[in-house]
Amino acid sequence: MHSFYQDIRYALRMLRKSPGFTAIAILTLALGIGANTAIFSIANVFLFRPLPVKNSDRLVSIGVASSPTSEPDQASYVDYLDYKQAPVFTDMTAFVLDLVGLSADGRAERTIMCEVPSNFFTMFGIQPQIGRLILPGEGDQPRSANVIVLGYSYWQKRFGGDPKVVGRTISFDGQPVTVIGVTEKKFHGPYAIVEMDAYAPLGMHSMSGLESDPGFFTQRSQRDLHVLATLKPGVTINQAQVALQVVATRLSEQYPQTNKGQTIRVFDERVARPDPGSAAMLPLVATVFLTMVGLVLMVACINVANLLLARSAARQKEIAVRASMGATRARLIRQMLTESILLALAGGAAGALLGMWVCSALENLRPLGDFPLRFGFTFDWRVFGYVAGVASLSGILAGLAPALRTSRTNLNQTLRESGRGLIGEGGGGRRHILRNALVVAQVAGSIIVLVAAGLFARSLSNAESVDLGYDPHNVLNIGLNPELQNYERPRSEAFYRELLARAKALPGVESASLAYTVPLSYYSTGGSVHAEGAVLNKDERAPGSRYNMVSPEYFANMRLPMLSGRAFTEADTSTSQLVAIVNQTFAKRLWPDQDPIGRKFSYEGEKPTGAPVTVVGVVRNSKDSDVSDEPRNLFYVPLTQNFNATHVLQIRSAIPPETLIRTIEAQIHELDPAMPVFDVMTMEKSLMGANGFFLYKMGAAFAGTLGVLGLLLAVVGVYGVVSQNASSRTHEIGVRMALGAQPGSVFTLVLRQAAILVGAGIAIGLLAALGVTKFLSSMLVNVAAHDPLTFTVVALLLIVAAFVACYIPAHRAMRVDPMEALSYE
């Protein structure tokens, strides 16, 4: 132990004697470890850290897929009750996410509400911070138990942590409810990345949201429930999936129009965040980015290894003296590794701070309108263990090769030699084989990262160039919900009519319209549809469709072309014939090879009992649910015939739309000074949300950052090795020039050596990238994983960067004075 402390003290003393070297090595490792910390912290949130609930190791998420090849989604309430009967779970619960207006103390605001069955808190073992939680059996029936539980963070933010809030009556979408308690601090809700503001009994679901939602408790076509369950001890996920599939098969036979072909998927809850639909992609994404940061760290470690190799050359006499005084080879290796590990630990500490800073910046992202993301990044034992492990491994990898090489020093030769670098004595021979091999590996690793970054960048470019079907430019969105101010429907409609008229009259405004939601928004509505006169086969499932409620001006304002029929008019009122406008996909799906104008369909309930609507127009397909999806069924109905208090006012302007924000908000507050507004942003910014370009931009940003970092580290590594090699060959260069070699030939000599190394690294890296990038195929948009353009551009980029890195040492070598070089040591 005493010798171990001696090694540490000596290592610290040696590092202090070379502050420049120490700083560069620590910074290099900090960049690599910082990137690893950031990516692993994100993976920790989604894949590794369990929910802070009881029996989290047995918690599973249950998804329902409409067919064996489709992505799993939510379940209906009625199906959920049937799934609960499966004998493989100790308990099963569910939740529905809802945007609800809460009003207290004269101030109203939108909140993220989690509506839950009465066993929700019991199954998870959640305790109240104050008050009580929802009791077993409380609020399981529709429109029962007008109570609410506040989330801890919302209680602190909205009510200042006042314990007297328990027992108060507040407004829930205009309905009075009683606050009965607050959840404990550690519980943020069951839905990853979003903090729950409040919890209400599931029976209150029919009191909020769409008026067309009365069938939530009875209709199997309304699939809004996120289902979670706790496996019985000893039961595997596969066994649970088989048991639930038996139930699903029975339901498919009993209710073919809604359940035909349904497939149950059971996942460990940690890989199904935030939804079961993420389970197939999330582990792959995490693996891809952890591999990329691993390669960046490898490049950083090689840089430090080369620095240590260069430093060890200057310390050969010191090592020889220590060996002559009795130090064993093992002791010398241990000493060298101690120095590299200390460098890595310092780099790990700096990298951890850098990584957590990056993570904290992610908390400011807003892909869900005004609602912030909540990743809950913490430096828990998983992150600490990962950083400590990566730092220690980095120290060993960076220091092992230099330590082994230095410890093999020939004692007699080292104490005698003058250090001249002659041909065959080490300048281009075995002495530099290790460093050259490391450079090749460094270039190859950076090529792989750069190719992946290039593919993500091209994918983003392709996604952004997709034809949306409408014009999002120069459009301002303003979200409103008069229900937050306890408006009844007639008053809400009057408010919107007046606001729309005022908006149209503003200077610079070209047009304006109203809609329930906007394309690619984070909230939408939909359900099954039934064409009038169509007879479904016994085993045929009714098609589904998304829909939107819009004002007559919507299609012209969004520049969404009408292909046939007419747009809505002011004559389409609540008392007139019910009408709809459908997209091309909807028309082709329900009435193939027929004119859809004048056809009727219903969209309410699992049976065609809803009032039929008449198709009066067909619009072009547009990107409404996901920017990369093929067109899906979509139809529109007038706001007057399917009213919802939540509206988005969309203003198209001839001036920058951001300049209208204060003006339109002033108009709103002239009509009602207390009216809250939300999601105030341009349509282009709205398209950067979770269902738009957000994930593509994040992927490209992360990959691009790693690519630039890998390129920078590789260029520095190439420069260092070429510069060191050129310096060690100073004597040889002097001899060549004394014998008549021209400066240009010396320049070419240095560049040729660098070109061999870089060329070998590029070739190996491109071959490796061909194998690695095939795993990216499912993450790319309209670009092949082996895209020749990307591979070519990356190779050329690295060649140019390497040439720049090599130019300085090559230029310096060609200006060597032969007389000085001949006396060089």
Secondary structure, 3 states (H helix, E strand, C coil): CHHHHHHHHHHHHHHHHCHHHHHHHHHHHHHHHHHHHHHHHHHHHHHHCCCCCCCHHHEEEEEEECCCCCCCECEEHHHHHHHCCCCCEEEEEEEEEEEEEEEECCEEEEEEEEEECCCHHHHHCCCEEEECCCCCCCCCCCCCCCEEEECHHHHHHHHCCCHHHCCCEEEECCEEEEEEEEECCCCCCCCCECCCCEEEEHHHHHHCCCCCCHHHHCCCCCEEEEEEEEECCCCCHHHHHHHHHHHHHHHHHHCHHHHCCCEEEEEEHHHCCCCHHHCCCHHHHHHHHHHHHHHHHHHHHHHHHHHHHHHHHHCHHHHHHHHHCCCCHHHHHHHHHHHHHHHHHHHHHHHHHHHHHHHHHHCCCCCECCECCECCCCCCHHHHHHHHHHHHHHHHHHHHHHHHHHHCCCHHHHHHCCCCCCCCCCCCCHHHHHHHHHHHHHHHHHHHHHHHHHHHHHHHHHHHCCCCCCCCCCEEEEEECHHHHCCCHHHHHHHHHHHHHHHHHCCCEEEEEEECCCCCCCCCEEEECEECCCCCCCCCCCCEEEEEEECCCHHHHCCCCEEEECCCCCCCCCCCCCEEEEEHHHHHHHCCCCCCCCCEEECCCCCCCCCCEEEEEEECCCCCCCCCCCCCCEEEEECCCCCCCCEEEEEEECCCHHHHHHHHHHHHHHHCCCCCEEEEEEHHHHCCCCCCCHHHHHHHHHHHHHHHHHHHHHHHHHHHHHHHHHHHCHHHHHHHHHCCCCHHHHHHHHHHHHHHHHHHHHHHHHHHHHHHHHHHHHHCCCCCCCCHHHHHHHHHHHHHHHHHHHHHHHHHHHCCCHHHHHCCC
